Structures are given as C-alpha cells and as structure tokens.
Amino acid sequence: MSVLTKNAPVSVARVRELVAGGATPQRLRRVGAVLLVGALLAGVVGLANGLSRADAVGSEGARLATLSADAAEIYRALADADAMATSGYVSGGTEPEAVRDRFDSDVDAASERLVRAAAGLAADDPAADDVVTITSNLPVYTGFVESARTYNRLGLPLGQTYLGAASSLMRETILPAAATLRTAEYTALDATLARGGSLPFAVVVLGIAALVGLVHASIRERRRTNRVINPGLVGAVAALVVLVGWWVVATAVAGGALRGADRHGDAARALDDAHAAALQARSNESLVLVARGGAGASDQGFTVQIDRILAPDALLDTAAAADPDADLSTVRAAAQRWRDAHVALRALDDGGRFPEAVASATGADPQSSGGTFEALDAALRSATDAQRAAFADDAAVARAAVGALPAVSVVLGVLAAVGIVLGIGRRLEEYR
C-alpha cells in the first residue's frame, strides 16, 4: 500500500509530462502515438470493410445470384408447364409424347429449384411465404391437369373445365407468387452487389489522414534536425500510399464490373419477363382453341402478352436499353413471325377450319404457329443465357478485385505501424 502511494505521484507526473510536456521526446511520443493509432485504425477498418465487400460479391452475392436464377427459372418453368398443358390438350385425345415429357420436365425443374430456394432462404425471409404458396398449390395444379387429360382421352368435355381451373390457378395464384419470389431475390441481390461496389469513404479518409500526418511529421523533423530521410517513416508513408491506392483501384475495378453485371442482370430480367409473356400467350392461344370460342377473352390475353414483348418501350426495348451491345434482332423477328402466324391461325379458326387451326398450333412447320413459337422460345433462351453468362463474368471480375482487400489492409496497416514505431523510436534514441 505504501509503495503504491509513494509511486502514484511519480506515475501521474510522467503521464502529465507525456501529454503536456514541451520537450522534443515528449512531443515525438505524442506524435508517434497518434500516427500509430491512425495506421492501425486504417488497417482495422480496411479489414472490416474488405471482408464486407468480399462477402457481398463473394459468398453472399453468389448465394443471392443462385437464388435469383432459381426464382427466375421457377417462374419460367411454371409458365412453360402451363403452356405445354394447354397445347397438349388442344391436340385432342392423347397428347404428343414430347409435349407430355416437356410438361413433366418443367414440373420437375420447378420442384427441384423450389427445394433449393427453400434451403437457401434465410429463416426470416418474407419470400419463404411465396415458396410455401407455390409448393402447396403445385400438386393441386398438376392434379387438375391430369384430370383434364383423362377426360380429354375419353372425349368428355369435362376435361375443359379442369384445364380452365388448372390454368386459372397457375395464372392467378402460382405465377404471381413466383413473380414475387423472383422480385424479392433480385432486390436483395441488387442491394448486396451495390454494397460491394460502394465508395470506400472510411478507409480512404482514414488512410489519407494517417498519410498526411506522417508526411507532416516527416517534414517537421527534417526542418528541426536537417535529416533528409527517416527510413521508418518513409516505409510507413509507402505502406499507406499503397494501402489507399490499392483500395481506390480495387474499388474502381469492382465498381465498373458490378455496373456491367447490373446491366446484364437488368437485361436478363427483361428477357425473363418476355419469355414468361410468350409462354402465357402460348397458353392463351391454346385455350381459345380448346374453348372453340373464337376471338374471346383468352385471345385478347394473347394480344396483351405479345404487346408486352413487342410494343414500343416494352420488354425487348427494356432489355436493349439495359445492354445496348445485346443483339436482340433474332428475338424480335421471331416474336413478329409468331404474331403473324397467330393471326393466320385465328383466321383459320374463325373461318370454320378448326382442324387446320389446331394443326397450326401443334405442328412443327416453320411457318405454323407452333413452329414459330418454338423458334421464339429458343431465341429467348439463348439471349437470356448470354446475359446471365455475361453477368457471371462481371461478378467474377468484381470478386477478384476485392478478394485481396482484407489481407492487404491488415498487412499494410501493420507495416505502416511498424515503420512509425521504428522511425519515432530511432529519433527518441538520440535523446537518451
């Protein structure tokens, strides 16, 4: 107790001397402490920020990109399944095996991706409700379709009722849930990638502040001592220059790549929507033939969907605006040919030539409605795949750019701190 009491005034005096002392050693210690904290803080903030960015364009970004792609494929597969169900029914009797196989493949693909999406969603993700909606209603939908097929094979008109119920369930409940799921995952992906390419204000400001302090201290020491070089402080300056420069360059590269990925992502989404619109138009076309009702509500539905693709400022124009380098002329020409083939099909049906209209809808002739639809379907798949591949390439560039930031920040921050300790320490030794 007596020792503590005896030594306490001495410790307080030393602290006061360090904090307020005017001698050169005390001043150097104060400057060194501030610079050391600045360098270490720049390294720590760089580590935290770098880890956040690496995660945004790395594991978390990849997870959300997978979920977004799965959500888009779920939507497309379900819309395609409905188109296959209606076009298979209009064939009459036993539907073509290829159509049945494609329907089954679509349902299997949607189910598989639903399972994967459910596993990838966070526990509190509101999109989980959409997955439940789709999962619970999909068996009901397939049950309606199977009933429609059974009655169709028996030549009973009750099949039309089941087919209408199936298509209504798909269009009014399942597809809206799939669209909401897709939008939610796209929004989350956009926000995450934006975090990966944002400006690194904290790291750059701290790095520059520490760098300015070092340069100022070096210049002042040179004026007071006429010493040209302090190796420790020079090394610290170099480390901080590299740290700030690395962050600026890496962020610029990642930001440019992520802007490119964003453009390709927007184009892919517009093409996904165009593909879904085409599939719904295909379903509407078949439903008109099933009902033998002429140009009624379902045919108006075809017009609405095809206009979503081809009208000025519609989906193809949106995709082209998002990625001006994309060549969508093949998709546009295929959509126009299908629209013309549909007009010819309607003329056949309205003219009392129903078997020929059905043949146009279900046939593979390049000039028929079925043939031109298949060409549009293939063109949309190809264009969308190209955009997704370009998105993946740009995301990979961004990952490579920011991947080293955490390690670089730690190493250079520590090197700067060591340089400061050595540089200030060397000057202090001269006063002993």
N, C-alpha and C positions, 0 to 999 in steps of 0.2 A: 504493500500500500504506500509506504514511504517512498519507494523507488518511483512508482507511477507519479506520485505527487511532485517528486523532485524533477522528473524528466518532462512533465507536461509543459511547463513554460518554455522549455527549450524547443519542443516539437512545434508549438504554436508559433514561436518566433521564426523557426525555419520555414513554416508554411507562409507566414506573412512576408518573409524575405523573398520567397519564390514568387509570390503573387504580386507584390508591390515593389520589390527591390529594383533599384535603378542600375545596378551593376550589370556589366555585359553578360556574365554567366547566367544570372537570373533571367535576363531578357531572352537569352538563347534557349533556356529551358522552356520558358513560356511559349516562344515561337515554335519550338520543336514539338511541344505537346499538342498545340493547335493543329499543326500540319500533320502530325501523326494521326490524330483523330479524324481529320478530313480525308486522308488517304485510305484509312481503314473503313471509314463510313462509305466512301465511294465504292470500295470493293464489296462491302456487305450489301449495299443497295443494288449494285450491279449483279451480285449473285441472286438475290431475291427476284429482281426484275427479269434477269435472264432465265431463271427457272420458270417463271410465269409465262414468258414468251415461248420458251421451248415446249412447254406443256400445251400452250394454245395452238401451236401449229404442229405439234407432235402427237402425243398420245391422246389428249383430249380432242384436238382437231380431227385426228384420224377416226376416233370413236364417233364423233358427230357427223363426219363425212360419210361413214359407213351407214349410220342411222338414216341420214338424209337420202342416200342412194337406195337403201332398203324401202324407205317410205315411198319414194318415187316409183320403185318397181312394184310395190304392193298396189299402188293406185293403178298403174298401167296394166298389171296382170289381171286385176279385178275387172277393169273396163274391157279388156280383151276377152276375158271369160264370158262376160255378158254378150259381147258381140258374137262370139262363137256359138253361144246357146241359141240366140235368136236366128242366126244364119243357118245353123244346123236344123232348127225346127222348120224353117221355111222350105227346106229341101223335101219335106214330106216323108212319112214313113220312117225308115231307119236312116239316120243322118250319116253323112260320109265319115269314114273312119278317121280321116285326117283331121276333120273338124272336132270330132269327139276327143281325139288324142290331144289336140291343142287346148281344148277346154280343160281337160284333166291336168295338163301340164301347167296351165295358168293357175288353177286352184292349188296345186301342189306348191308352186313357186310362191304364191301369196302366203300360204300357210307356213312354209319354211321361214320366210322372211319375217312373218309376224312373230314367230317364236324367237328369232334372233333379235328383233326390235325390242320385244318384251324383256329379254335378258340384258340388253344394252341400256335401257332407260333407267334413270335414277328413281329411287323409291318414291320421291315426292313429285315426279314429273307429271304435270297435268295431262300430257299426251298419253299416259297409261290408260286413261278412260277411253280414248279413241281405239286403242288396241283391244280393249275389252269389248267395245261395241262391234268391231269388225269380227273378232273371234267368235262372239256369241251368235251373230247373225249369219255368218258364212255357212254353217251347216243347214240353217233354215233355207237359205237361198239355194244351195245345191239340192236340197230335198224337193223344193218346188220345181227345179229344172228336171230332176229325174222323173217326177210325176208327169210333167209336161211331155217328156219323151215317151213315157209308157202309153199315155193316151194318144199321142201322135202316131205311134206304131199301130195302135188299134183302130186308127181312123176316127177317133172320137173328138168332137170339138171342145170337150172339157180341157184338153191339153192347152188350148189357147188361154184359158183363164189362169191356169197355173203358170204359164210362161209370162203372162202380164204381171202376175203377182211377184214372180221372181225378179223381173226387170224393174218393177217399181221399188222393191226392197233394195235392189242394188243402187238405183239412181237416187233414191230419197233418203237412204239410211247409211248403207255401207260406203259408197263412194264419198259422200260428204265427210264421214269420219276419217276416211283415208286421206282426203284433201287436208283436213285439219291437222292430222298427224304429220303430213309432209310439210305443211307450212310451219308448224312448231319446230320441227327439226332444222329446217332451212334458217329460221330466225336465230336459233341457238348457234348454228354453225357460223352465220354471219357475225354475230357478236363475238364469238371466240376468236375467229380469224382477225377481226378488227383489233382485238387486244394484242395479237401477235405482231401487228404492223404499226402500232401507235408510236408516236414520237417519244423517245426516252428522256423526258424532261429532267426527272430526278437524277438519273445517272450523269447526264451531261452537265447539269448545273453543278452538282457536287464535284465532279471531276475537274471542271473548269475553275471552280472556286479554289480547290486544293492546288491546282496548277498555278493559278495567279498568285496564291500565297507563297508557293515555292519560288517562283520567279522573283517576286518582290523581295523575299528573304535573301535570295542569292545575290541580287543586285545590291542590296543594302550591305551585305557582308563584304562584297567586293569593294564598295566605296570606303568602308571602315578599315579594311585590312589590306587593301590593294592586292588581294589574292584573286587570280583570274578564274581558277577552277576549283570547285569543291566536288570531288568525284561522287560522293554520296548523294548530294543534292542534284547533281547533273543526272545521275542514274534515276533518281526519283522523278525528276521532270520528264525524262524519256519514257518511264513506265506510264505516267499519267497521260502523256501525249498519245501513246499507243492505245491506252485504255479508251480514251474519249474518241479517238479516231476509229478504232475498231467498232465501237458502238454506233457511231454515225454511219459508217459504211455498211455494216451488217443490217442496220435498221432500214437504210435506203434500199438495199437489195431485197430484203424481205418484204418491205412495203410495196415495191414495184411488182414483185412476184405475186403478192396477195391481191393486189389490184387486178392483175391479169386473171388470177383464179376467180375473183369475184365476177369479172366479166363473163368468163366461161360458165360459171355457175348460173348466172342470170340467163344466159343463152340456153343452157341445158334445161332450166326450169320452164322457160317459154316453150321449148320443143316438147318437153314432157306434157305440158298442158295441151299443145297442139295434137300430140299423139292421142291423149285421152279424148279430146274433142272428136278426132277422126273415128275412134272406136265407138263412141257414143252415137255418132252419126250413122255408123255402120249398123248398130243395133236398131236405131230408129228406122232405117231403110228396110230392115228385115221385118220389123213389127208391122209396118204398113202392109207388106205383102201377106203376113200372117193374118191380119185382120181383113184383108181384101176390101179395105175401106176407102181406097183412093187417097187423094191428097188431103188427109185429115191432120189431126194434131201431131201425130208421130212424124209425118213428112215435114211439117213445119219445124219440128225438132231437128231434122236433118239440116234444114236451111240455117237454123240458128248456129248449129255446131260448125258447119263448114264456113260460115261467115266469121266465126271466131278464129279460124285459121287464115283465111284469105283476105278479109276486109282490110282496107287501109288502117294502119296503126293497130292491127290485130296481132295475133301471136307470132306469125312469121316475121312481121315487121319489128316486133319487140325483140325477137332473137337476133335479127340482123343488126338492130341498133346496139344491142349489148356486145356483140362481137362483129364489127364491120368486116373483119377478114374472113368470116364464115361464108362459104358458097352454098346458099340455100336455094339456088335456081332449080335443082333437081326436085327438091321437096315441093316447091311452089308449082312447078309444071305438073308433077304427079297429082297434086291436090286439084288442080284445074281440070286435068283429064278425068279424074274420078267424078268431079261435079258434073261434067258434061255427060259422062256415062250414066250417072244417076238420072239426069234429065231424060235421057233416052229410055231408061228403064221405066220411069214414070209414064212416059208416053205409051209404052207397050201395055202397061197395066191399065191405064185409063182407057186405052183403046180396046180393051177386052181380050188382050193377048197375054193372059196371066201366065201360062206355061213358059212363054218366051221371056217374060219379065223375071220369073224365078230362075230360068237358065242364066240370065244375065247376072243376077245377084249371086248365084252359087258357082258359076262357071269360072274357068281359068283363062279364057280367051283374053289376050292383052287389051282388047277394046271393050270388054264387058265391064260391068260394074264390079264384079268380084275380082277380075284381073287387075283393074286399075286401082282398086283398094289395096290389094296385096303389094302393088308397086309403091303406093304411098306409105304403107306400113313399113316396108323395107327401107325406104328413103329416110323416114323419120327415125328409125332405129339407128341407121348409120350416122346421121347427123348428130343425134343425141350422144351416141357413143364417142364420137370425135370430140365433142365438147367436154365430156366427162374425163376423157384421157388428157386433154389439154389442162383441165382443172387439176388433175393429179400431178402432172408435170410441174405446174407452177407451185403447187403446195410443197412438192419435194424440194424445189429451189429455196423456198422460204425456210423449210426445216433445216436445210444445210447452212443457211446464212445465220440463223440464230442458235444453232445447236451448240456452238462453242462458247457462247457468251457467258454462261455461268462460270466455267473453268477459267476463261480469260480474265474475268473480273476479279476472281479470287487471287490468281497468280500475280497479276499486275498490281492489284491493290497491296498485296503483301510485299512485293518487290519495292513499291514506292515507299511503304512504311519502313522497310529495312534501310533503304537509301537515306531516308530522313534521319533515322536513328544514327546511322554511321556518320552522316555529314555533320549533324549537330554535335554528336559525340566527339568527333575529331576536333572541332573548334573548342569545345569545353576543355579538352585535354591540355590545350595551350595555356589555360588559366590556372592549372594546378601547380 
